[in-house]
Amino acid sequence: MKLSHSLVAIVAACVLAACSSPKPAGPRIDVTIGQQLIELKEARDVGALSEKEYARQKKALIDSIQ
């Protein structure tokens, strides 16, 4: 009986330790600068972004890699 209680306690401690991990939950999503530029252009093309806002965000993306 003592062994099973100890095993339960160890498993519970491991589970709780994993819950407090600083890593974000869920899948990691990597979006390339190229994909972001394509999505910006699509947003401009459908009218979600003005030409001025498109140019500003495009410049900010390109500047972020230099």
C-alpha positions as CSV (number, residue, x, y, z in Angstrom):
1,M,0.0,0.0,0.0
2,K,2.8,2.4,0.9
3,L,4.4,1.9,-2.5
4,S,1.3,2.7,-4.4
5,H,0.8,5.9,-2.3
6,S,4.4,6.9,-3.0
7,L,4.0,6.2,-6.7
8,V,0.8,8.3,-6.9
9,A,2.6,11.1,-5.1
10,I,5.5,11.0,-7.5
11,V,3.2,11.0,-10.6
12,A,1.2,13.9,-9.2
13,A,4.4,15.9,-8.5
14,C,5.5,15.3,-12.1
15,V,2.2,16.3,-13.5
16,L,2.1,19.5,-11.4
17,A,5.6,20.3,-12.4
18,A,4.7,20.0,-16.1
19,C,1.8,22.4,-15.6
20,S,4.0,25.1,-14.3
21,S,6.3,25.0,-17.3
22,P,7.2,28.5,-18.7
23,K,6.7,27.2,-22.2
24,P,3.5,28.4,-24.0
25,A,0.7,25.9,-24.4
26,G,-0.3,24.8,-27.8
27,P,1.5,24.3,-31.1
28,R,4.3,26.6,-32.0
29,I,3.5,28.7,-35.1
30,D,6.3,30.0,-37.3
31,V,5.4,32.4,-40.0
32,T,8.0,33.6,-42.4
33,I,8.5,37.3,-43.4
34,G,7.5,36.2,-46.9
35,Q,4.2,34.8,-45.7
36,Q,3.5,37.9,-43.7
37,L,4.2,40.0,-46.8
38,I,1.8,37.9,-48.8
39,E,-0.9,38.2,-46.1
40,L,-0.4,42.0,-46.0
41,K,-0.8,42.2,-49.7
42,E,-4.0,40.1,-49.6
43,A,-5.4,42.3,-46.8
44,R,-4.7,45.4,-49.0
45,D,-6.2,43.7,-52.1
46,V,-9.5,43.0,-50.3
47,G,-9.6,46.5,-48.8
48,A,-8.8,45.5,-45.2
49,L,-5.7,47.8,-45.3
50,S,-5.4,51.2,-46.9
51,E,-2.4,51.7,-49.2
52,K,-0.8,53.9,-46.6
53,E,-1.2,51.3,-43.8
54,Y,0.0,48.5,-46.2
55,A,3.2,50.5,-47.0
56,R,3.8,51.2,-43.3
57,Q,3.5,47.6,-42.2
58,K,5.4,46.3,-45.2
59,K,8.3,48.6,-44.3
60,A,8.2,47.6,-40.7
61,L,8.4,43.9,-41.6
62,I,11.3,44.5,-44.0
63,D,13.1,46.7,-41.5
64,S,12.7,44.0,-38.8
65,I,15.0,41.6,-40.7
66,Q,17.8,44.1,-41.4
